[in-house]
């Protein structure tokens, strides 16, 4: 976990102020964007559960065999399995770690935490959100009531209880979380990084403000004129963003609201395979779907055109209704 003193926050603000915030094109390949992430960094992952997961970026980091990443996310799903199982991450910060509501707790997570010494750092939902918000505001902490009286608090000595100087009531201070790099997937953005998000935004706006660098994958790159025609839909501004990668179906096999639903047949097969054998089953999955494909399109071919089309049909029907 990242902890900052007042002095370190001053240095952080100076570093961020010195960055190039100009309106410039930032389009690059998935491989180029992956090079922003180095071993040992802290990574913020956008979306939540199986929604708008930046899967293409995680796919690239696994292919690049990154190591010792500390990853934080609102709610973790099978992405956490992949991060632990591949060896990319040894520390995940989140409020919920399961394979999804349909499948319950992750046997992959349990194996790596109980037998491999990896860390699942659990906070409440509000706790994770307040940590990203504090990081985005540039303050060392934010007060909240969530977790007070909870057993979760017993596991989190990093959070500090105080007496409110105004009311005298008990409050909990959630320390800011400022990832080195944020990975966020959106429905559309322009070449500069002005990103529009349909549906739930989760904690992505605070995450983008809190991170030192932001990599966006997008279903499609649109013109700046199109972005300007609906400025109220722009949730992440260009000056937060360092890289833009156009990756259709960039959340597959998870969902992207308004475009496609989760690819459930693939997910069912994945869960059956890795839960039966969290070590060899996971390695076989990684070998086939992550290390085997030549590129992202080849990965989608392995998932199967029928599943991709069905997910698209279901996603568009919900959006249009």
ZAMAR-231136 format. One record per residue (C-alpha): residue in three letters; x negated, y, z negated. Coordinates in Angstrom, 2 decimals, decimal comma, padded with zeros to 5 digits. Layout:
<recs>
- ALA:X:Y:Z
...
</recs>
This chain:
<recs>
- UNK:000,00:000,00:000,00
- UNK:-001,19:003,53:000,76
- UNK:-001,43:005,88:-002,18
- UNK:-002,34:009,54:-001,77
- UNK:-003,58:012,15:-004,20
- UNK:-002,79:015,83:-003,63
- UNK:-006,26:016,27:-002,15
- UNK:-005,81:013,37:000,26
- UNK:-002,50:014,83:001,41
- UNK:-004,24:018,09:002,14
- UNK:-006,73:016,17:004,29
- UNK:-003,91:014,27:005,97
- UNK:-002,12:017,49:006,86
- UNK:-005,35:019,01:008,24
- UNK:-005,94:015,90:010,36
- UNK:-002,40:015,97:011,75
- UNK:-002,58:019,72:012,43
- UNK:-005,74:019,18:014,49
- UNK:-004,11:016,67:016,83
- UNK:-003,17:017,51:020,40
- UNK:000,54:018,37:020,30
- UNK:000,73:019,70:023,84
- UNK:003,45:018,81:026,34
- UNK:001,52:016,26:028,40
- UNK:002,23:012,96:030,09
- UNK:001,49:009,96:027,86
- UNK:002,50:007,02:030,02
- UNK:000,19:004,02:029,85
- UNK:000,17:000,23:030,02
- UNK:001,05:-002,09:027,17
- UNK:-002,60:-003,13:026,91
- UNK:-003,78:000,49:026,69
- UNK:-001,23:001,29:024,00
- UNK:-002,26:-001,78:022,02
- UNK:-005,80:-000,42:021,81
- UNK:-004,55:002,32:019,47
- UNK:-004,25:-000,36:016,78
- UNK:-007,45:-001,63:015,17
- UNK:-008,05:-004,36:012,62
- UNK:-007,24:-003,37:009,06
- UNK:-004,84:-000,56:009,95
- UNK:-001,42:000,08:008,43
- UNK:001,43:-000,27:010,93
- UNK:005,01:000,98:010,68
- UNK:007,52:-001,06:012,69
- UNK:010,70:000,60:013,93
- UNK:014,19:-000,80:014,18
- UNK:015,73:-003,13:011,63
- UNK:016,35:-006,90:011,44
- UNK:016,97:-007,95:015,07
- UNK:017,80:-004,43:016,32
- UNK:015,42:-002,44:018,53
- UNK:012,41:-004,43:017,35
- UNK:009,29:-003,23:019,26
- UNK:008,67:-006,84:020,22
- UNK:006,56:-006,07:023,30
- UNK:004,07:-004,15:021,16
- UNK:003,97:-006,92:018,56
- UNK:003,50:-009,40:021,43
- UNK:000,50:-007,36:022,61
- UNK:-001,07:-007,13:019,14
- UNK:-000,75:-010,89:018,72
- UNK:-002,31:-011,46:022,15
- UNK:-005,12:-009,08:021,17
- UNK:-005,60:-011,17:017,99
- UNK:-005,56:-008,19:015,66
- UNK:-006,32:-008,99:012,02
- UNK:-005,61:-007,73:008,50
- UNK:-002,81:-005,33:009,41
- UNK:-000,52:-004,03:006,68
- UNK:002,93:-003,81:008,26
- UNK:005,95:-001,93:006,90
- UNK:009,53:-002,08:008,18
- UNK:013,04:-001,31:006,97
- UNK:014,25:-004,93:007,14
- UNK:012,12:-007,74:008,53
- UNK:013,40:-010,60:010,66
- UNK:011,55:-013,12:012,83
- UNK:009,02:-010,39:013,64
- UNK:007,64:-010,97:010,14
- UNK:007,31:-014,68:010,88
- UNK:005,26:-013,86:013,95
- UNK:003,04:-011,35:012,15
- UNK:002,23:-013,76:009,34
- UNK:002,10:-016,91:011,47
- UNK:-000,24:-015,41:014,06
- UNK:-002,65:-014,07:011,44
- UNK:-002,15:-010,48:012,62
- UNK:-000,82:-009,33:009,24
- UNK:-001,63:-010,40:005,71
- UNK:000,57:-007,82:003,96
- UNK:004,18:-006,90:004,80
- UNK:006,11:-004,12:003,04
- UNK:009,89:-004,36:003,39
- UNK:013,18:-004,63:001,56
- UNK:014,36:-007,95:003,03
- UNK:012,43:-010,74:004,73
- UNK:014,52:-013,40:006,41
- UNK:014,97:-014,91:009,84
- UNK:018,37:-013,29:010,13
- UNK:021,73:-013,53:008,43
- UNK:022,52:-016,74:010,30
- UNK:019,41:-018,59:009,14
- UNK:018,54:-017,24:005,71
- UNK:015,13:-016,98:004,10
- UNK:012,12:-017,62:006,25
- UNK:010,25:-020,85:005,63
- UNK:007,31:-019,34:007,53
- UNK:007,21:-016,41:005,10
- UNK:007,46:-018,72:002,08
- UNK:004,61:-020,88:003,32
- UNK:002,26:-017,96:003,93
- UNK:003,09:-016,20:000,66
- UNK:003,14:-019,29:-001,56
- UNK:000,28:-021,25:000,03
- UNK:-001,83:-018,88:002,14
- UNK:-002,09:-015,93:-000,26
- UNK:-000,40:-013,36:001,97
- UNK:001,56:-010,51:000,41
- UNK:005,27:-009,78:000,71
- UNK:005,67:-006,42:-001,02
- UNK:009,38:-006,03:-001,76
- UNK:011,17:-002,73:-002,29
- UNK:014,86:-001,86:-002,20
- UNK:016,36:-000,62:001,06
- UNK:016,50:002,89:-000,36
- UNK:012,95:002,55:-001,65
- UNK:011,49:001,84:001,79
- UNK:013,53:004,66:003,32
- UNK:012,47:007,19:000,69
- UNK:008,83:006,21:001,11
- UNK:008,96:006,89:004,86
- UNK:010,89:010,12:004,27
- UNK:008,34:011,36:001,75
- UNK:005,60:010,54:004,23
- UNK:007,44:012,43:006,97
- UNK:007,93:015,45:004,71
- UNK:004,26:015,54:003,79
- UNK:004,85:015,17:000,06
- UNK:003,29:012,49:-002,18
- UNK:006,63:011,08:-003,44
- UNK:010,39:011,50:-003,60
- UNK:012,66:010,85:-006,61
- UNK:015,54:008,38:-006,50
- UNK:017,77:006,32:-008,78
- UNK:017,67:003,11:-006,73
- UNK:015,75:000,21:-008,32
- UNK:016,16:001,56:-011,87
- UNK:017,31:-001,38:-013,98
- UNK:016,55:-003,79:-011,15
- UNK:014,22:-006,77:-011,27
- UNK:012,68:-005,40:-008,06
- UNK:011,21:-002,57:-010,12
- UNK:009,36:-005,09:-012,31
- UNK:007,39:-006,13:-009,24
- UNK:006,51:-002,59:-008,22
- UNK:004,12:-000,88:-010,63
- UNK:003,37:001,61:-007,83
- UNK:006,73:003,29:-008,49
- UNK:006,70:005,63:-011,49
- UNK:009,56:006,35:-013,91
- UNK:009,88:009,91:-015,18
- UNK:012,29:012,05:-017,17
- UNK:013,85:014,66:-014,89
- UNK:012,55:018,10:-015,96
- UNK:016,00:019,61:-015,27
- UNK:018,47:017,05:-016,65
- UNK:016,36:014,72:-018,77
- UNK:017,76:011,64:-016,96
- UNK:015,55:008,79:-015,83
- UNK:014,35:008,93:-012,24
- UNK:012,03:006,79:-010,17
- UNK:009,31:008,27:-007,99
- UNK:008,79:006,41:-004,70
- UNK:005,26:007,01:-003,32
- UNK:004,99:008,21:000,26
- UNK:004,16:005,76:003,01
- UNK:002,11:007,09:005,94
- UNK:001,23:004,35:008,44
- UNK:-001,77:004,78:010,69
- UNK:000,37:003,84:013,70
- UNK:004,14:003,56:014,21
- UNK:005,55:001,15:016,79
- UNK:009,04:002,19:017,94
- UNK:011,30:000,95:020,74
- UNK:013,94:003,24:022,25
- UNK:016,52:003,12:025,00
- UNK:014,96:005,95:027,02
- UNK:012,41:008,73:026,86
- UNK:010,55:011,00:029,23
- UNK:006,87:010,82:030,14
- UNK:006,04:013,27:027,34
- UNK:007,62:011,14:024,61
- UNK:010,94:012,90:024,00
- UNK:012,91:009,84:022,88
- UNK:016,65:009,28:022,78
- UNK:018,11:006,57:020,57
- UNK:021,61:005,14:020,99
- UNK:023,33:003,51:018,05
- UNK:021,84:003,28:014,58
- UNK:018,58:005,17:014,13
- UNK:017,56:003,22:011,02
- UNK:014,39:004,83:009,56
- UNK:012,70:005,53:012,88
- UNK:012,82:009,33:012,74
- UNK:011,16:009,47:009,32
- UNK:008,70:006,78:010,41
- UNK:007,71:008,80:013,49
- UNK:007,12:011,88:011,33
- UNK:005,20:009,93:008,69
- UNK:002,79:008,05:010,96
- UNK:-000,55:009,39:012,08
- UNK:000,10:008,10:015,61
- UNK:003,27:006,92:017,37
- UNK:003,52:004,43:020,22
- UNK:006,87:004,30:022,00
- UNK:008,07:001,48:024,18
- UNK:011,16:002,34:026,17
- UNK:013,66:000,49:028,30
- UNK:013,18:003,17:030,93
- UNK:011,36:006,42:031,49
- UNK:013,66:009,21:032,64
- UNK:012,96:012,73:033,84
- UNK:012,53:015,62:031,44
- UNK:015,51:017,26:033,17
- UNK:017,71:014,34:032,17
- UNK:016,49:014,57:028,57
- UNK:017,28:018,30:028,52
- UNK:020,83:017,67:029,73
- UNK:021,61:015,93:026,41
- UNK:019,21:017,51:023,88
- UNK:021,36:016,43:020,92
- UNK:020,50:012,81:021,69
- UNK:016,74:013,37:021,42
- UNK:015,79:011,93:018,03
- UNK:011,98:011,78:018,27
- UNK:010,27:014,83:019,82
- UNK:007,24:014,70:022,09
- UNK:004,87:016,27:019,59
- UNK:005,13:013,17:017,37
- UNK:004,26:010,75:020,17
- UNK:000,88:009,58:021,44
- UNK:001,77:006,86:023,95
- UNK:004,74:005,90:026,13
- UNK:005,13:002,44:027,69
- UNK:008,04:001,47:029,92
- UNK:008,96:-002,12:029,00
- UNK:012,37:-003,37:030,13
- UNK:013,81:-005,81:027,58
- UNK:011,09:-004,64:025,20
- UNK:012,97:-006,01:022,17
- UNK:013,57:-009,51:023,58
- UNK:014,66:-011,90:022,19
- UNK:016,10:-009,35:019,73
- UNK:018,69:-006,78:020,80
- UNK:018,71:-003,19:022,03
- UNK:022,05:-001,50:021,42
- UNK:024,05:-000,68:024,53
- UNK:021,82:-002,75:026,81
- UNK:021,54:-006,32:025,56
- UNK:022,46:-008,52:022,63
- UNK:020,09:-010,98:020,89
- UNK:019,18:-013,99:023,01
- UNK:020,73:-016,42:020,58
- UNK:019,94:-019,73:022,27
- UNK:016,26:-018,83:022,25
- UNK:016,49:-017,68:018,64
- UNK:018,21:-020,88:017,56
- UNK:015,52:-022,99:019,21
- UNK:012,77:-020,86:017,65
- UNK:014,18:-021,16:014,13
- UNK:014,62:-024,92:014,46
- UNK:011,04:-025,31:015,65
- UNK:009,22:-023,17:013,09
- UNK:011,33:-024,22:010,11
- UNK:010,65:-027,86:010,87
- UNK:006,92:-027,12:010,78
- UNK:005,89:-023,57:009,71
- UNK:002,26:-024,19:010,78
- UNK:002,13:-026,36:013,91
- UNK:005,63:-025,36:015,05
- UNK:004,70:-021,68:014,86
- UNK:001,37:-022,25:016,61
- UNK:003,07:-024,11:019,44
- UNK:005,56:-021,25:019,83
- UNK:002,78:-018,65:019,89
- UNK:000,76:-020,65:022,41
- UNK:003,73:-020,94:024,75
- UNK:005,36:-017,52:024,51
- UNK:002,58:-015,17:023,40
- UNK:-000,81:-016,46:024,52
- UNK:000,38:-018,38:027,57
- UNK:002,18:-015,74:029,71
- UNK:000,22:-013,58:032,14
- UNK:002,31:-010,50:031,33
- UNK:005,60:-009,38:029,77
- UNK:007,64:-010,37:032,83
- UNK:006,17:-013,86:032,60
- UNK:007,26:-013,93:028,94
- UNK:010,81:-013,04:029,97
- UNK:010,71:-015,80:032,59
- UNK:009,90:-018,28:029,83
- UNK:012,88:-017,10:027,78
- UNK:014,97:-017,68:030,89
- UNK:016,89:-015,56:033,36
- UNK:020,23:-017,03:032,26
- UNK:019,67:-015,95:028,65
- UNK:018,46:-012,49:029,68
- UNK:021,49:-011,94:031,92
- UNK:023,96:-013,22:029,32
- UNK:022,45:-010,94:026,68
- UNK:022,75:-008,00:029,09
- UNK:026,37:-008,76:029,94
- UNK:027,36:-009,00:026,28
- UNK:025,44:-005,87:025,33
- UNK:026,92:-003,72:028,08
- UNK:030,48:-004,88:027,38
- UNK:030,23:-003,80:023,76
- UNK:028,71:-000,46:024,72
- UNK:031,32:000,31:027,37
- UNK:034,23:-000,52:025,07
</recs>
